[in-house]
Structure formats: C-alpha cells, structure tokens
Amino acid sequence: MKWTEYQSCKGERSLKTGDVYTWKRTFTNEEVLEFGRISGDQGRHHVEPDEEGRLMVQGLLTATIGTKIGGDLHYIARDMANEFLRPVFTGDTITCDVSLEKVVQADGHKKVEMKSVYRNQKGKEVLIGSSHGIIRD
C-alpha cells in the first residue's frame, strides 16, 4: 500500500511490512521563525535570510513531516535516529517516504520498525531516519 500526500492514513489498522506512506510540504519563513521561537533553535541561519531571501529550515522541523505520518498511524515512537544530509531552505518542497520495515503483532499492540527518506524537489536526499515503536490495537 502506498499513501500519497493527498490521502489520509488516519484509522488505517491493517498495517503490514512493506507499506509505504508519503507526505510532502513546503516550509515558509514564518514557520521557521515560529519553530525557532517555540524550540529556542534560533541560530543565525534560521533567522537571517540568505541572498535569495530564504531561511535554513531547522532539521527537527524538517523531520516533522515524518512525525505527521506517525501521528496519522497513531504510532508511539520509542526510538528515533536521524541523519541530516544537506540543508533544507524555505521554499524547498520536501517529500518524506516512510517504509514499514517490520510489523509484528504483540500483546495488545503492533511492534513497528520504520525507515524514512526525505527528498527535496530535485530528488536529492536531505534526511534519512529510522524509528521503532508501537501502535496500540
């Protein structure tokens, strides 16, 4: 099963190994500034526009694309690892593919292992990650 950015995966309960969920978004300067205000991550590159008027998007703000998918699946993460490969700037469109690497039924929940790949509008990987956690039945 593959979900696109225009389909909701809320309520999906027949999760299985190999499923892929996709979401994409484009970050604005206002979102980067607001995330910086909330998180305290206000490095100069996040608050001062470059020569093209763009701000560098915080890595953890970029990673929220994957957490949106996790939220739709009612996923409770127990561990997350991210590798930030290249910068993301406001105006970039980032697509995140989350693959279910392993889904095992356990006592009252599903144990889930995920991998995620985030690509910019040019198809270049900007972030890769992995996570494991549970989804309650």
trRosetta pair geometry for C-beta under 8 A, 3 or more apart (Angstrom, degrees):
i j d omega theta_ij theta_ji phi_ij phi_ji
1 16 7.8 103 11 43 108 96
1 19 4.8 -5 56 -128 93 95
1 20 7.4 -173 91 40 54 59
2 19 7.7 -179 -76 -165 43 60
2 20 4.8 -2 -111 73 82 99
2 21 7.6 -180 -153 -86 47 30
2 22 6.7 22 -179 -5 88 113
3 7 4.9 -131 -156 81 84 114
3 8 7.9 -60 -160 117 130 7
3 9 4.9 -54 -88 -62 166 111
3 20 7.5 -157 25 105 69 58
3 21 4.5 5 45 -131 117 71
3 22 5.9 -173 88 32 67 70
3 23 8.0 -1 110 -56 107 75
4 7 5.4 82 50 10 71 101
4 22 5.5 -15 -123 73 39 116
5 22 6.0 -70 -48 119 71 89
5 23 5.1 108 -110 -137 80 44
5 24 4.7 -57 -82 26 146 84
5 25 7.9 171 -144 -52 131 64
5 95 7.5 -94 -54 -126 126 90
8 11 8.0 46 126 24 106 94
8 72 6.5 -154 -169 -146 73 129
9 12 4.7 -45 -176 -1 78 135
9 21 5.6 -37 -37 -125 160 127
9 69 7.0 32 43 -151 138 75
9 72 4.6 87 69 135 89 128
9 73 6.1 -14 120 -70 120 77
10 72 4.9 -95 -70 -156 66 82
12 15 6.6 94 129 -63 100 82
12 72 7.7 36 20 141 107 95
12 73 6.6 -45 63 -114 103 74
13 137 7.9 77 -155 -137 114 67
15 19 6.0 -103 -152 19 69 154
15 73 7.0 66 -81 -152 138 118
15 100 6.1 172 -180 -107 103 167
15 103 5.2 -167 123 -128 99 155
15 110 6.3 123 68 138 125 170
15 112 7.1 -23 136 -101 148 123
15 135 6.8 83 19 45 153 158
16 19 5.7 113 61 -31 62 107
16 100 7.0 132 96 94 29 142
16 103 5.6 -137 -137 52 27 142
17 100 5.8 -135 -120 117 35 98
17 101 6.8 -10 -142 147 89 21
17 102 5.6 5 -104 -115 111 31
17 103 5.1 -149 -52 21 68 88
18 99 7.5 -30 -148 -167 24 94
18 100 6.6 -28 33 72 25 90
19 99 7.4 159 87 -152 46 51
19 100 4.5 26 53 21 89 123
19 103 7.8 31 17 -27 112 140
20 97 5.7 -10 -171 -170 110 99
20 98 7.0 154 -157 78 56 46
20 99 5.0 -19 -101 -99 83 72
20 100 7.6 -135 -71 10 39 74
21 69 4.7 139 115 -154 131 127
21 72 7.6 -178 -171 74 149 129
21 73 7.3 -124 -36 -51 167 122
21 97 7.4 150 77 -156 42 50
21 98 4.7 -16 61 59 94 101
22 69 8.0 53 -33 -93 3 134
22 95 6.4 -2 -167 -175 103 98
22 96 6.8 164 -148 85 53 53
22 97 5.2 -16 -97 -100 87 69
22 98 7.6 -172 -75 20 38 70
23 65 5.5 -175 93 -177 107 88
23 66 7.9 174 49 -84 116 32
23 68 5.6 -125 116 86 170 124
23 69 5.4 -157 -4 -61 127 98
23 95 7.6 173 91 -151 33 57
23 96 5.5 -9 61 56 78 100
24 65 7.2 13 -118 -149 27 133
24 93 6.0 35 170 172 118 93
24 94 6.3 -178 -148 92 76 43
24 95 4.0 -28 -92 -98 111 70
24 96 6.9 169 -86 14 54 66
25 65 5.9 -161 25 -103 108 106
25 93 7.3 -155 112 -147 19 67
25 94 6.5 -14 62 57 62 85
26 91 6.6 -1 -172 -152 110 19
26 92 6.7 -178 -135 88 77 35
26 93 4.6 -40 -79 -94 96 71
26 94 7.4 146 -92 12 44 70
27 31 5.1 -122 -161 76 83 134
27 32 6.1 83 156 -52 121 92
27 57 4.8 88 72 -102 162 133
27 61 6.7 81 -117 136 146 122
27 62 7.6 -75 -35 -88 144 67
27 88 7.1 78 25 138 134 116
27 90 5.3 -99 103 -114 87 66
27 91 7.8 -52 70 -3 66 30
27 92 7.2 5 34 57 92 79
27 94 7.5 17 -13 9 99 117
28 31 4.8 101 55 4 78 100
28 32 7.2 -141 96 -3 44 86
28 90 5.8 51 -161 -153 20 115
29 32 5.8 -57 -151 37 34 111
29 33 6.3 31 154 -16 68 108
29 49 7.2 -19 -119 -85 131 107
29 53 7.8 -66 -67 155 139 82
29 54 7.6 -145 -79 -142 97 40
29 55 5.3 114 -123 3 77 120
29 90 4.9 34 -63 -136 62 173
30 33 5.8 -57 -148 39 30 110
30 34 6.2 28 155 -17 66 109
31 34 5.7 -55 -142 39 30 110
31 35 6.1 31 158 -19 66 106
31 61 7.1 137 141 -170 102 137
31 90 7.8 153 52 -113 96 107
32 35 5.9 -53 -144 37 28 110
32 36 6.3 32 153 -20 61 108
32 46 5.8 -153 168 -165 108 84
32 55 4.6 178 96 98 161 137
32 56 7.7 139 -149 84 145 35
32 57 5.5 -114 -98 -111 113 61
32 58 6.7 151 -143 -7 80 85
32 61 6.7 166 -110 82 63 173
32 90 5.9 -93 -17 -67 135 114
33 36 5.6 -55 -150 36 30 115
33 37 6.5 33 151 -22 64 103
33 46 7.7 153 -88 151 47 86
33 47 6.7 90 -110 -114 83 74
33 55 7.4 175 -50 -38 78 176
34 37 5.5 -49 -149 32 34 113
34 38 6.4 27 155 -13 66 106
35 38 5.8 -57 -146 41 32 107
35 39 5.7 6 164 2 70 117
35 41 7.1 -25 129 58 89 108
35 58 5.6 -141 119 26 131 133
35 60 7.9 180 176 87 128 91
35 61 4.6 20 -165 -88 171 127
36 39 6.3 -63 -126 52 23 93
36 40 7.4 -74 -178 104 54 5
36 41 5.4 -104 -122 81 67 65
36 42 4.3 98 179 -88 116 75
36 46 5.0 151 -85 136 133 130
36 47 6.3 -177 146 -68 172 96
36 58 6.8 165 -74 -44 76 130
37 42 7.5 62 -70 -75 42 118
39 58 6.9 136 60 174 154 173
39 60 7.0 151 -126 75 160 135
41 46 6.3 80 130 -2 84 173
41 58 4.9 87 108 -118 143 137
41 60 7.3 148 -11 35 162 116
42 46 5.8 -130 -142 80 35 120
42 47 5.4 32 -169 -40 85 130
43 46 5.1 87 60 7 73 104
43 47 7.4 177 87 4 36 93
44 47 6.3 -81 -144 49 30 92
44 48 5.2 -14 -180 16 77 120
45 48 7.1 -51 -98 52 21 86
45 55 7.3 124 153 -166 55 68
45 56 4.2 -1 150 27 105 131
46 55 5.8 58 -157 178 38 113
46 56 5.9 -76 -79 70 58 82
46 57 7.8 76 -120 -129 89 14
46 58 5.9 28 -111 -61 135 87
47 55 7.0 45 -68 -130 13 125
48 55 7.7 131 66 -111 28 87
49 52 7.7 -125 171 76 99 48
49 53 4.8 -11 -179 -149 140 35
49 54 6.1 120 -151 50 84 22
49 55 5.9 -69 -97 -63 62 72
50 53 7.2 -54 65 14 62 16
50 54 5.3 -15 36 59 104 80
50 55 7.6 168 -6 -87 82 28
50 56 7.8 78 -34 -40 115 83
50 89 7.4 -51 16 -133 132 134
52 89 7.9 48 77 160 124 152
54 89 4.1 34 159 175 138 119
54 90 4.8 -173 -150 52 79 85
54 91 5.7 -86 -107 17 114 119
55 89 6.8 156 79 -154 34 72
55 90 4.9 49 45 -12 78 119
56 87 5.2 -57 -138 -164 110 123
56 88 7.1 105 -164 73 64 51
56 89 5.8 -51 -102 -98 48 70
57 61 5.4 -121 177 82 92 120
57 62 5.3 105 120 -58 122 94
57 87 7.7 140 41 -179 74 75
57 88 4.2 -41 47 97 119 102
57 89 6.5 -176 -10 -110 89 14
57 90 6.4 135 -60 -60 93 60
57 92 7.4 -109 -5 45 132 116
58 61 4.2 88 65 3 93 107
58 62 7.1 -157 93 -7 49 81
59 62 5.6 -53 -154 33 35 113
59 63 6.4 34 149 -20 66 106
59 82 7.0 147 161 124 115 140
59 84 4.6 -56 -126 -92 130 143
59 88 8.0 129 -100 23 50 110
59 127 7.1 144 -155 -100 87 127
60 63 5.2 -48 -145 35 40 117
60 64 7.1 60 151 -38 61 87
61 64 5.7 -33 -163 3 39 117
62 65 6.7 -32 173 0 50 107
62 84 7.7 108 62 -120 142 103
62 88 5.0 125 -92 28 132 154
62 94 6.2 -113 -149 -175 93 177
62 118 6.5 99 161 166 108 166
62 126 6.9 -106 -173 119 149 123
62 127 5.8 153 125 -26 128 151
63 66 5.8 -45 -173 34 63 109
63 67 6.6 59 135 -18 78 104
63 82 5.7 -56 -98 -99 134 156
63 118 7.8 -106 -97 -43 50 151
63 127 6.5 -140 -81 170 77 158
63 129 6.9 83 -129 -48 107 158
64 67 5.0 -54 -143 41 49 114
64 68 6.3 64 153 -32 71 91
65 68 5.9 -46 -161 20 31 115
65 69 7.4 28 145 -13 59 99
65 94 6.0 -135 -41 107 159 113
65 96 4.0 152 120 -11 121 140
65 118 6.5 116 62 -113 137 117
66 69 5.7 -51 -158 33 42 111
66 70 6.4 43 146 -18 69 104
66 96 5.0 -135 -66 177 74 149
66 98 5.6 125 -138 -75 89 118
66 116 4.7 -3 -109 -130 137 162
66 118 7.4 -89 -42 -65 107 109
66 129 6.5 -96 -21 61 175 140
66 131 7.9 150 150 -8 132 140
67 70 5.1 -47 -145 39 42 118
67 71 6.2 50 152 -25 67 100
68 71 5.7 -52 -151 33 30 114
68 72 6.7 32 150 -19 62 103
69 72 5.7 -53 -153 33 34 112
69 73 6.5 22 152 -9 66 109
69 75 8.0 15 115 15 69 136
69 96 6.9 -138 -16 106 132 121
69 98 4.8 173 107 11 157 146
70 73 5.8 -66 -150 44 32 105
70 75 3.9 -91 -161 61 81 124
70 77 6.4 -9 -162 -45 153 105
70 98 7.5 -164 -54 -136 74 166
70 114 7.8 -124 -88 8 100 171
70 131 7.6 -35 -91 98 136 160
70 133 7.9 50 -150 52 122 146
71 74 7.4 32 -174 -77 34 33
71 75 7.3 -76 -54 39 22 84
73 135 6.1 -74 147 -101 94 134
74 135 5.6 93 92 -145 88 93
74 136 7.0 -84 139 41 120 81
75 112 6.4 -81 -129 66 109 149
75 114 7.8 18 -154 -28 156 144
75 133 5.7 95 175 86 89 129
75 134 7.6 157 -155 83 59 30
75 135 5.5 -46 -98 -78 58 94
76 133 5.1 -159 93 170 53 123
76 134 5.3 -15 59 63 102 78
76 135 7.1 158 13 -87 79 41
76 136 7.3 42 -2 -22 126 92
77 80 5.3 13 176 -50 142 105
77 131 5.2 -53 -131 -172 111 126
77 132 7.6 105 -150 79 67 29
77 133 4.1 -108 -118 -57 30 147
78 132 5.9 -39 55 98 102 75
78 133 4.4 159 -2 -104 78 72
78 134 7.0 55 -31 -6 114 85
79 131 6.3 172 90 -148 61 58
79 132 5.3 12 50 47 103 84
79 133 7.2 -172 27 -61 60 79
80 129 6.6 0 -173 -178 86 122
80 130 7.6 170 -151 89 46 46
80 131 4.5 -6 -104 -102 72 102
81 129 6.1 170 89 -153 54 73
81 130 5.2 0 55 55 100 86
81 131 7.3 -175 21 -73 63 57
82 127 6.1 -14 -167 -169 105 106
82 128 7.4 157 -153 84 57 40
82 129 4.2 -21 -101 -97 69 111
83 127 7.0 158 80 -154 51 55
83 128 5.2 -7 55 60 102 86
83 129 6.9 -178 17 -78 65 58
84 126 7.4 -14 -158 157 65 68
84 127 5.5 -18 -112 -104 56 87
85 125 5.3 28 55 117 161 91
85 126 5.6 -162 59 -161 97 23
85 127 6.2 -155 12 -73 90 31
85 128 6.7 57 -35 -2 121 90
86 120 7.8 -71 86 -18 119 130
86 124 6.5 -17 43 135 149 123
86 125 7.6 115 16 98 106 57
86 126 5.1 -88 62 -123 84 70
87 126 7.5 -58 92 -149 13 109
88 92 5.2 -133 -162 65 78 147
88 94 6.0 -5 -134 -67 137 133
88 120 6.7 -176 -114 -88 85 110
88 126 5.3 74 -65 177 98 152
88 127 7.8 -32 -36 -26 125 112
89 92 5.2 105 59 -19 65 113
92 120 5.0 -52 -171 -141 119 108
92 121 6.2 -153 -161 -1 67 102
92 126 8.0 96 148 -65 150 161
93 120 7.0 108 70 -166 53 59
93 121 4.4 72 51 -67 95 107
94 118 5.5 5 -178 -176 110 104
94 119 7.1 158 -152 78 62 34
94 120 5.9 -37 -97 -100 69 55
94 121 7.9 -76 -66 -37 36 69
94 126 6.5 -76 -123 44 113 142
95 118 7.0 163 82 -152 42 55
95 119 5.3 -17 59 59 93 87
96 116 5.8 -5 -170 -170 100 111
96 117 7.3 161 -150 82 54 41
96 118 4.8 -18 -97 -98 80 81
97 116 6.8 163 83 -150 49 59
97 117 5.1 -6 55 57 98 90
97 119 7.9 18 0 3 101 104
98 114 5.5 -9 -173 -169 97 123
98 115 7.5 162 -154 82 52 40
98 116 4.8 -19 -100 -98 72 92
99 114 6.6 148 75 -156 48 66
99 115 4.9 -12 57 60 102 90
99 116 7.4 -178 18 -81 70 40
99 117 7.9 27 -7 3 107 97
100 103 5.4 10 167 -44 127 109
100 112 6.2 -65 -140 -155 99 102
100 113 7.5 105 -168 74 57 54
100 114 6.0 -39 -105 -99 48 76
101 113 4.5 -61 69 104 106 99
101 114 6.2 169 6 -107 93 18
101 115 5.4 75 -48 -11 121 99
101 130 7.9 -7 -2 -139 147 100
102 111 7.4 -21 119 112 100 89
102 112 7.0 161 87 -153 64 37
102 113 4.1 31 42 34 101 112
103 110 5.6 -8 -166 -180 89 122
103 111 7.4 157 -153 80 38 54
103 112 5.5 3 -105 -106 73 77
103 113 8.0 -135 -59 29 46 66
104 110 6.8 147 72 -162 39 68
104 111 4.6 -13 61 56 97 102
104 112 8.0 -165 26 -69 66 40
105 110 5.8 -41 -99 -104 50 74
106 109 5.5 -13 66 71 100 74
106 110 6.8 145 17 -118 83 20
106 111 5.1 69 -23 -24 126 100
106 134 7.5 -68 43 -126 131 113
108 136 6.7 -15 147 -149 85 78
108 137 5.7 -133 -171 30 45 109
109 134 4.5 22 154 -177 138 118
109 135 6.2 163 -167 80 88 40
109 136 4.8 -50 -103 -107 101 46
109 137 5.8 -142 -91 -13 38 80
110 134 6.5 149 75 -158 50 65
110 135 4.6 -5 52 55 104 95
110 137 7.1 109 -24 -62 82 83
111 132 7.3 9 180 -176 86 101
111 133 7.9 -171 -150 106 55 24
111 134 5.9 -37 -100 -100 50 79
112 132 6.6 175 93 -149 54 59
112 133 5.9 -18 62 67 95 64
112 134 6.6 148 15 -109 90 23
112 135 5.9 50 -20 -9 133 100
113 130 7.4 -5 -177 -173 86 98
113 131 7.5 171 -154 91 48 48
113 132 4.6 -18 -103 -100 71 96
114 130 6.6 165 91 -155 59 52
114 131 4.8 -5 58 59 105 90
114 132 7.1 175 18 -82 71 44
115 128 7.6 -11 -177 -174 90 90
115 129 7.2 163 -160 90 49 50
115 130 5.2 -19 -105 -102 67 80
116 127 7.5 -10 114 117 104 95
116 128 6.8 166 89 -158 63 45
116 129 4.4 -3 55 59 106 95
116 130 7.3 -168 17 -75 75 33
116 131 7.4 27 -10 2 111 105
117 125 6.1 -64 -166 -122 95 106
117 127 7.8 158 -158 90 35 59
117 128 5.5 -5 -107 -111 66 82
118 125 6.9 97 74 -156 55 63
118 126 5.2 -65 107 62 102 90
118 127 3.9 15 42 56 127 95
118 128 7.2 -147 22 -70 77 40
118 129 7.8 37 -12 2 104 102
119 123 5.6 -10 177 -152 131 32
119 124 6.3 149 -154 71 81 28
119 125 5.6 -48 -95 -90 77 46
119 126 6.6 139 -124 4 23 87
120 123 7.3 -47 71 17 64 18
120 124 5.3 -5 38 57 103 85
120 126 5.3 84 -38 -38 94 125
125 128 6.2 6 -177 -50 127 98
